[in-house]
């Protein structure tokens, strides 16, 4: 989901939205990629209905807002969310392009580093790099 903790049956953007945003940041900083919101790690379809938005447009507006707030407006132009129906549930396909510039993640004061946290993808994993590793990584991309 985007903001609803299914395990604890409560709205929990601090954990849930944070996980979505750091994954998007990692895709932007690596080679792009797709994130499915509404699909569990075990590949079962849970849908976005649990997030309790009034409609799909409100979901996409909220997604766009939190991306812009956490990753910056330019990063938001590289992310496209589309709704798909799978097994009678709604899933959001978030397609991310590779960013031409580094994307730092700053949201709700949760970042570890002053300039923001820098995430990349390593296979199926999202990895946070320390500032020294971030600088070296950025040098290899330019």
Secondary structure by P-SEA (a helix, b strand, c coil): cccccccccccccccaaaaaaaaaaaaaaccccccccccccccccccccccccccaaaaaaaaaaaaaacccaaaaaabbbbbbbcccbbbbbbbbccccbbbbbbccccccccccbbbbbcccbbbbbcaaaaaaaaaaac
